[in-house]
Amino acid sequence: MKPHLLLLITLLSITGFLSAQVMFVVDSLPDYTPPDDILYIAGDFQGWDPGDPAYALQKNAEDKWFIQLDSMASGTTLQFKFTRGDWGRVEKGEFGEEIPNREFTYGNGETVHVIIYNWADGGGGNSTAAENVIVMDEEFFMPQLERNRRIWLYLPPDYNANEDNYPVIYMHDGQNLFDTYTAFAGEWEVDETLNDLFDLGYKVPIVVGIDNGGTERINEYTPWVNPGYGGGQGALYIDFIVETLKPYIDENYRTAPGRESTAIWGSSLGGLISHYGAMKFQNVFSKAGIYSPSYWFSDSVWTFTNDMGHQQAMRLYQMTGSLEGGSMVANTWAMQDTLAELGFGSEEITTKIVEGGQHNEQLWREDFAEAYLWLFQSYADDIHENIALDNIIFSPNPIQNTLVLPAGIVNQSGKIKIYDMLGNLVMSKDLVHAQSFDVSALETGMYIIKIQTKAGLFRGKIQKD
C-alpha cells in the first residue's frame, strides 16, 4: 500500500470518519404478533417516529424481520426500540414490563440479533382510557403551525350530571396521558388518578391533552433554537393553545375560562414549554405543572424568565427526579431562586426533588395527584355535592389509636376503607358489626374514610395524632 494512502486511512481512523454499518435481525417475536403487521425501528437517529416507512423492516430468506441502517462513523451510539407502527404497540420486556431504550455503538460490519418478548398492546391494541376520556378531534387544525393534531378530553365524572363550569388543564404529550395503547413508555394515568380523587370527594377539572407532533416535538416544545437539536417553534405552539384551542374549548364545553381556573402542564421539553407558556401568558394561565423541565435546552430561558418577571399571582409546581442526570436538579433549583428573586412568594412556588426519581412516566404519574391538589387547592378541596351529602362525623377526632364508628353505622355490615390525602388506599377492613377499629399503624396525618354499607356510601375525614 502506498505510504500516503496508509497515512490517510490512519488519519480517518483517528478522527472517527471511517464509517460502519449495522444490520438488525429479529430472531424471535411473541407468538401473538399479528401476521400482517409490519415492524419498525424508531430511535434518536430518526426523531423517534414509531411508524416511519423509511425505517420499516423487511423479511429475509429465512422469514425473519431485518433492517440495515445507513453507515455512520465508528463510535456513534444509537438509542432505539422496535414497534408495530405506533407507541401503543412498542416492544415490552419478558414479563410485559417497560424496558429501557436499546443501545448500539457502531463498529465494523456488525449484525445484531434481537429478541422481542412482548408488545404493549398484547397484540390486540386495547385502550386503557377511562370511559370519561374522549378523543375530541383526530385532526384538529393548528393554523399557527399549519398542522393537524389529535386532541383528547378528560371530562369530570359528574360533567353530564350538572351544569357546573370547570377549570381546565392544558397538557402536552397527549398520547402518554390516558392510554397505554398510544403511550410511548407507559401512561401518566391522569384519568384514573383524577377519577380516584373524585371518588374521595375532591373536585376535578377538565383536562385537554394535545398529542405531540412526533418528529415535530422538539420544534414545538422549544421557543429557542439549540445548535445541536434545532427547535424554535414553541412560541407558535403556545400561540395555538392560547389563540385557537382554548377559545374552542371555552366555546364548546362548560369551562371556567378565567386565568385563575386555567393551567398548563408537561414534562421534559413539555415542562420547558409549560414554563414558557405560563410566564409569557400570565394573563391566561395562573398555574403550571413543570415536570423534569429541560432548562438545559437554551440559556435563553433565564433571560426570558427575567424579562417576563412577576406580573400576577401564580402557582408554579416544579418537580425533578434526583437520578435524571446532567444539570436537571441544579437547573430546577436555579429556577426556583430566579423566580424568588423576581418576587414569586413561597406560596406561589413548590419545588420538589424526588429521591431516586428517573426521567420517565412513572415519576410523573406517581406525583400527579400531589401536584394537582397543590395547584388547585382551593378548588379541589371544595367537596363536590355527590359526596358532601353523605358526610359523616367521627368523634373523637383527632384520634389516637382507635377509630370509633358513628352511631348510625355501628352494627352494620359492609366495608371500611382509609385513604391518605393523595388518594392512596392505606387500610381496608370488613365492618362485620364492628364498633371500632385499631388504627395505630397509621402515621400521623389527615385521612379520608369511606364506608360502604347497604344503606349507602358514607364519607368523612379524620386526623391521626
C-alpha positions in Angstrom: 0.0 0.0 0.0 1.3 3.5 -0.9 2.5 5.4 2.2 0.2 8.4 1.6 -2.9 6.1 1.3 -1.9 4.4 4.5 -1.5 7.7 6.2 -4.9 8.8 5.0 -6.6 5.7 6.4 -4.8 6.2 9.7 -5.9 9.8 10.0 -9.5 8.9 9.1 -9.5 6.2 11.8 -8.1 8.6 14.4 -10.6 11.3 13.6 -13.6 8.9 13.6 -14.5 9.4 9.9 -14.4 5.7 9.0 -18.0 4.6 8.6 -19.6 1.4 9.6 -22.9 -0.3 9.0 -25.2 -2.4 11.2 -27.9 -5.0 10.4 -30.6 -5.8 13.0 -32.2 -9.2 12.6 -35.2 -10.2 14.7 -34.8 -13.8 15.7 -37.9 -14.2 17.8 -41.3 -12.5 18.2 -44.3 -13.0 20.5 -46.5 -15.8 19.2 -49.5 -13.5 19.2 -47.9 -10.9 16.9 -50.5 -10.2 14.1 -49.1 -11.8 11.0 -50.0 -8.8 8.8 -48.4 -6.2 11.0 -45.1 -4.5 9.9 -42.2 -4.0 12.2 -40.4 -0.7 12.5 -37.3 0.6 14.3 -37.6 4.0 16.0 -34.8 5.9 17.6 -32.9 9.1 18.2 -31.4 8.9 14.7 -34.8 9.5 13.1 -36.8 11.6 15.6 -38.4 8.6 17.4 -41.1 8.3 14.8 -42.7 4.9 15.6 -44.1 4.3 12.1 -41.7 5.9 9.6 -41.9 3.9 6.3 -38.2 4.6 5.7 -37.4 2.5 8.8 -39.8 -0.4 8.2 -38.2 -3.8 8.5 -38.2 -6.4 5.7 -38.3 -10.2 5.6 -35.2 -12.1 4.7 -34.9 -15.5 3.1 -35.3 -17.2 6.5 -38.6 -15.2 7.0 -37.0 -13.1 9.7 -37.5 -9.4 10.0 -34.4 -7.3 9.4 -33.2 -3.8 8.6 -29.8 -2.4 7.7 -29.1 1.1 8.8 -27.1 3.7 6.9 -23.4 4.0 7.5 -22.3 6.1 10.5 -19.0 7.0 12.0 -17.4 4.3 14.1 -18.1 5.0 17.8 -21.6 6.6 17.1 -24.1 5.3 19.6 -27.8 4.8 18.8 -30.8 4.5 21.1 -33.8 2.7 19.7 -36.8 0.5 20.2 -39.0 -1.7 17.9 -42.7 -1.1 17.2 -45.5 -2.2 15.1 -46.2 1.3 13.8 -47.1 3.4 16.9 -46.2 3.7 20.6 -49.2 1.8 21.6 -47.5 -1.2 20.0 -44.0 -0.7 21.2 -42.0 -3.7 22.4 -42.0 -4.7 26.1 -40.0 -6.9 28.4 -40.3 -10.6 29.1 -43.0 -10.0 31.8 -44.7 -7.2 30.0 -42.7 -4.5 31.8 -41.3 -1.3 30.4 -37.8 -1.7 29.0 -35.0 0.9 28.6 -34.1 2.1 25.2 -31.9 -0.4 23.3 -28.4 0.9 22.5 -25.9 0.1 19.8 -22.4 1.6 19.1 -21.2 1.4 15.5 -18.2 -0.9 14.8 -17.4 -2.7 11.6 -19.9 -4.7 9.6 -21.8 -5.9 12.6 -25.1 -7.9 12.7 -27.2 -7.7 15.9 -29.7 -10.4 16.7 -32.8 -9.3 18.5 -35.4 -11.0 20.6 -38.8 -9.2 21.1 -40.6 -10.6 24.1 -43.9 -8.7 24.2 -45.9 -5.8 22.8 -47.5 -3.0 24.8 -51.0 -3.9 23.4 -50.6 -7.6 23.9 -51.2 -8.0 20.2 -54.8 -6.6 20.4 -54.5 -2.8 20.9 -57.0 -2.5 23.7 -57.4 1.0 25.1 -56.9 1.7 28.8 -58.5 5.1 28.8 -61.4 5.6 31.2 -64.9 6.0 29.9 -64.9 9.7 30.6 -62.0 10.2 28.2 -62.8 11.0 24.6 -60.9 12.0 21.5 -62.3 15.4 20.7 -60.7 15.5 17.3 -58.3 13.3 15.4 -57.1 16.1 13.1 -57.6 19.5 14.9 -56.1 22.2 12.8 -53.2 24.3 14.2 -53.2 27.4 12.0 -50.1 28.9 13.6 -48.1 25.8 12.5 -50.2 24.6 9.6 -50.5 21.1 11.0 -53.2 18.9 12.4 -53.2 17.2 15.8 -55.2 14.7 17.8 -56.9 16.3 20.9 -58.0 14.3 23.9 -60.5 15.4 26.6 -60.9 14.2 30.1 -64.4 15.2 31.4 -65.0 15.1 35.2 -67.3 12.1 36.2 -70.1 14.5 37.1 -69.8 16.6 34.0 -73.1 15.4 32.5 -75.0 15.4 35.8 -75.0 19.1 36.4 -74.5 22.5 34.7 -71.3 23.5 36.5 -68.3 25.2 34.8 -65.0 23.5 35.3 -61.3 24.7 35.4 -59.1 23.4 32.6 -55.6 21.9 32.4 -53.9 22.0 29.0 -51.4 19.2 28.8 -48.7 18.2 26.3 -47.8 14.7 25.0 -51.4 13.7 24.9 -50.5 10.2 23.7 -49.0 9.5 27.1 -51.7 10.9 29.4 -54.6 8.5 29.4 -54.0 5.4 27.3 -51.3 2.8 27.4 -52.2 1.8 23.8 -50.9 5.2 22.5 -48.2 5.9 25.1 -44.5 5.9 24.3 -43.3 4.3 27.5 -46.3 3.9 29.8 -49.1 6.4 30.5 -49.5 9.0 33.2 -52.9 7.6 34.3 -54.3 11.1 34.6 -57.8 9.8 34.1 -57.5 7.1 36.8 -55.9 9.5 39.2 -58.5 12.2 38.9 -61.3 9.7 39.0 -60.0 8.3 42.2 -59.7 11.8 43.7 -63.2 12.4 42.6 -64.4 9.3 44.4 -62.7 10.6 47.5 -64.7 13.8 47.3 -62.3 16.2 45.6 -63.4 18.3 42.7 -61.6 17.6 39.5 -61.1 19.7 36.2 -61.4 19.2 32.5 -58.1 18.1 31.0 -57.2 18.8 27.4 -54.5 16.5 26.1 -52.6 17.7 23.0 -50.7 15.0 21.1 -47.1 15.8 20.4 -46.1 16.0 16.8 -43.6 13.1 16.7 -40.7 14.4 14.7 -42.0 18.0 15.3 -42.0 17.6 19.1 -38.6 19.3 19.7 -39.7 22.1 17.4 -43.0 22.7 19.1 -41.9 22.4 22.7 -38.9 24.7 22.4 -39.2 28.5 21.9 -35.5 28.8 21.1 -33.0 27.1 18.8 -30.4 24.7 20.1 -27.4 24.3 17.8 -27.3 20.5 18.3 -31.1 19.8 18.4 -32.8 22.5 16.4 -36.2 23.7 17.7 -37.6 27.2 17.9 -41.4 26.9 17.1 -42.5 26.9 20.8 -43.9 30.4 20.6 -46.2 29.4 17.7 -47.3 26.3 19.6 -48.2 28.3 22.7 -50.0 30.8 20.5 -52.0 27.9 19.1 -53.1 26.9 22.6 -53.9 30.5 23.6 -55.4 31.8 20.4 -57.1 28.7 18.9 -57.5 25.8 21.1 -58.5 27.5 24.4 -61.2 29.6 22.7 -62.6 26.5 21.0 -62.7 24.6 24.3 -64.3 27.5 26.1 -67.0 27.9 23.4 -67.9 24.2 23.2 -67.5 22.9 26.8 -68.6 24.2 30.2 -65.3 25.8 31.3 -64.4 28.4 33.8 -62.4 30.4 31.3 -60.6 32.9 33.6 -56.9 32.7 34.3 -57.5 31.6 37.9 -59.1 28.4 36.5 -56.6 27.7 33.7 -53.3 25.6 34.0 -50.7 24.3 31.6 -48.7 21.1 32.4 -46.0 18.9 30.8 -42.7 17.0 31.3 -39.2 17.3 30.0 -39.4 19.6 26.9 -43.1 19.7 27.8 -42.0 21.1 31.2 -39.9 23.7 29.4 -42.8 24.8 27.2 -45.2 24.9 30.2 -42.8 27.2 32.0 -42.6 29.4 28.9 -46.3 29.5 28.3 -47.2 30.3 31.9 -44.6 33.0 32.2 -45.4 34.6 28.8 -49.2 34.5 29.2 -49.7 35.2 32.9 -53.0 36.8 31.9 -54.2 33.4 30.6 -52.6 30.8 32.9 -52.4 31.1 36.7 -51.0 27.6 37.3 -48.3 25.4 35.7 -47.1 21.8 36.3 -43.5 21.8 35.3 -42.1 18.3 35.5 -38.5 17.4 34.8 -38.0 20.7 32.9 -35.4 20.8 30.1 -34.0 24.2 31.1 -30.7 23.0 29.7 -32.0 23.3 26.2 -31.2 27.0 25.9 -29.7 29.7 28.2 -32.4 32.0 26.8 -34.8 30.6 29.3 -33.0 32.6 32.0 -33.2 35.9 30.1 -36.8 35.2 29.1 -37.8 34.5 32.7 -36.2 37.7 34.0 -37.8 39.7 31.1 -41.3 38.3 31.9 -41.0 38.9 35.6 -43.8 38.5 38.2 -46.9 40.1 36.7 -49.7 38.3 38.5 -50.2 35.8 41.3 -49.2 32.3 40.1 -48.9 28.8 41.4 -45.9 27.0 39.8 -45.1 23.4 40.7 -41.6 22.2 39.7 -40.6 18.6 40.1 -37.5 16.7 39.1 -36.1 13.2 39.9 -32.7 13.0 41.6 -31.4 10.5 39.1 -32.4 12.4 35.9 -28.8 13.2 35.2 -27.0 16.2 33.8 -27.9 19.6 35.2 -31.5 18.8 35.7 -31.6 19.1 39.5 -29.2 22.1 39.6 -31.3 23.9 37.0 -34.5 23.2 38.8 -33.2 24.8 42.0 -31.7 27.7 40.0 -35.1 28.4 38.5 -36.6 28.3 42.0 -34.0 31.0 43.0 -34.6 33.1 39.9 -38.4 33.1 40.4 -38.0 34.0 44.1 -35.7 36.9 43.2 -38.4 38.1 40.8 -40.9 38.3 43.6 -42.7 35.0 43.4 -43.6 34.2 47.0 -43.2 30.8 48.8 -46.9 30.3 48.4 -46.6 30.6 44.6 -43.8 28.1 44.1 -43.3 24.4 45.0 -40.0 22.8 44.0 -39.6 19.1 44.7 -36.7 16.8 44.1 -37.9 13.1 44.2 -35.1 11.0 45.6 -34.3 8.1 43.2 -36.7 9.5 40.6 -35.8 8.9 37.0 -36.8 10.6 33.7 -39.9 8.6 32.9 -43.7 8.4 33.1 -43.6 6.5 36.4 -42.1 9.5 38.1 -44.7 11.9 36.6 -47.6 9.5 37.2 -46.8 9.0 40.9 -46.6 12.7 41.6 -49.6 13.8 39.7 -52.2 13.7 42.5 -50.0 15.6 44.9 -49.2 18.3 42.3 -52.8 18.7 41.3 -54.0 19.1 44.9 -51.5 21.8 45.4 -52.0 23.7 42.2 -55.8 23.6 42.5 -56.0 23.5 46.3 -58.9 25.9 46.8 -61.0 24.3 44.1 -60.2 20.6 44.7 -60.9 20.9 48.5 -64.3 22.3 47.9 -66.1 18.9 48.3 -68.4 18.1 45.5 -72.1 17.7 46.3 -72.3 14.0 45.5 -70.0 13.3 48.4 -70.9 16.1 50.7 -74.5 14.8 51.1 -73.2 11.6 52.7 -70.6 13.1 55.0 -70.3 11.6 58.5 -68.6 13.0 61.6 -66.2 10.9 63.7 -65.9 11.5 67.4 -63.4 11.8 69.0 -61.4 13.4 66.2 -58.4 13.8 66.2 -57.9 10.2 67.2 -55.0 8.3 68.8 -55.0 4.6 68.1 -58.8 3.8 67.8 -61.3 4.8 65.2 -64.8 4.8 66.7 -67.6 4.4 64.2 -70.6 6.8 64.3 -73.7 5.5 65.9 -75.6 5.3 62.6 -73.1 2.8 61.2 -72.4 0.6 64.3 -73.6 -3.0 63.9 -74.0 -2.7 60.1 -72.1 -5.0 57.7 -70.0 -3.6 54.9 -66.5 -2.3 54.1 -64.4 0.5 55.5 -61.5 1.9 53.5 -59.0 4.5 54.7 -57.1 6.7 52.2 -54.3 9.2 52.6 -54.8 12.7 51.2 -53.2 11.7 47.9 -55.8 9.0 47.3 -53.6 6.0 48.3 -55.5 3.2 50.0 -53.7 2.6 53.3 -56.2 0.3 55.1 -59.2 -1.8 54.2 -61.4 -3.8 56.6 -64.7 -5.5 56.8 -67.2 -3.9 59.2 -68.8 -7.2 60.4 -70.9 -5.4 63.1 -67.8 -3.7 64.5 -67.9 -0.6 66.7 -64.3 0.5 66.5 -61.0 -0.2 64.7 -57.4 -0.3 65.7 -55.6 2.3 63.5 -52.3 2.5 65.5 -50.4 1.5 62.3 -51.4 4.8 60.6 -48.8 7.6 60.6 -49.7 11.0 61.9 -51.7 13.0 59.4 -55.1 13.6 57.8 -57.1 10.7 56.2 -60.3 10.2 54.3 -62.7 7.4 55.4 -65.1 5.7 53.0 -67.7 3.3 54.4 -69.9 1.2 52.1 -72.9 -0.4 53.6 -76.3 -1.5 52.3 -77.6 1.9 53.4 -75.2 3.7 51.1 -71.7 5.2 50.8 -70.5 7.4 53.6 -67.5 9.6 53.8 -65.6 11.6 56.4 -62.2 12.8 57.5 -60.1 12.1 60.5 -56.9 13.5 61.9 -54.5 10.8 63.3 -52.3 12.2 66.1 
